[in-house]
Amino acid sequence: MSRPTPRRSPLGAIESAQPRPQTAQLSERPFLTHINLRADPADAEALAAIQQVLGLQLPLTPNTTAANQELLAAWLGPDEWLLLSQHHRSDSLVTNLQAALTGHVASVVDISAGQTVIRLSGPSALDILARGCALDLHPSVFPPGACAQTLLARAQALLIAVDDTPTFDIIVRRSFAPYVAAWLQDSARPFGLHFPTSDPA
Amino acid sequence: MLLIPCPWCGPREDDEFTFGGEADIPRPADPAALTDEQWADYLFMRDNRRGHHREQWCHTAGCRRWFIVERDTVTNEILGASIYGDSP
């Protein structure tokens, strides 16, 4: 007889130890559906089939996202996207996309277990990120809806601008998540912030 | 530091890229027909140009696409970037 194992997200401990909101907040958006989708942007039929399933048009402009209530699609490359969703189950979304793309050169891979989303929000967020990222993330050049894959403190990360607070979603591999979270905590120190990374005593 | 203009993502710092050596070296259509010397020449021999150089770069930490950069090997000035298949 097997006993169900409780789910543990890579940064579950951080969430529970989160102090009062200060000038920036760190949290994890665990257990989202992450799907890597590849398709030929010149294949109009495939794009239409994808749009039918997702209910939104894939962003074809580099480093932008498209979103509706249920799903966000981020541009990763000329023929590659990341789908993020809280609403859709990954298995059914993969099945539906694969069915819709039968006969097309395309790939749909569930990578939900492989990465996580760290949300950094608050007036100090830009300063905290700037200490480990060469990109200009000011809303005037990186407005809400923009995304970029880059290095954050030498870790590969996908940054998505969420709103003008500013708020960023930082998507990293799950094995990088504790390191990136610890780095963010360290980077935030000069701004008088503290992000506990271990379970509260 | 080099500021490399990725044809898709725009200018990014060179930490995000991987260097891929000299560009415009086509793979022989029929490798089995080559002599060992010709095959070794294709695999290993590269020009070491002074000045204008066409070379391959991959935006490893970004969109993960290979493309061609033209660079002056003396001044490190980047003269342009293009996508494979576009005329030089």
Chai-1 contact restraints between the chains, C-beta under 6 A:
chainA,res_idxA,chainB,res_idxB,connection_type,confidence,min_distance_angstrom,max_distance_angstrom,comment,restraint_id
A,P62,B,W8,contact,1.0,0.0,6.0,A-B,restraint_1
A,P62,B,C9,contact,1.0,0.0,6.0,A-B,restraint_2
A,N63,B,C9,contact,1.0,0.0,6.0,A-B,restraint_3
A,G77,B,C63,contact,1.0,0.0,6.0,A-B,restraint_4
A,G77,B,R65,contact,1.0,0.0,6.0,A-B,restraint_5
A,A134,B,E13,contact,1.0,0.0,6.0,A-B,restraint_6
A,Q149,B,G62,contact,1.0,0.0,6.0,A-B,restraint_7
A,L151,B,D15,contact,1.0,0.0,6.0,A-B,restraint_8
A,L151,B,A61,contact,1.0,0.0,6.0,A-B,restraint_9
A,Q156,B,A61,contact,1.0,0.0,6.0,A-B,restraint_10
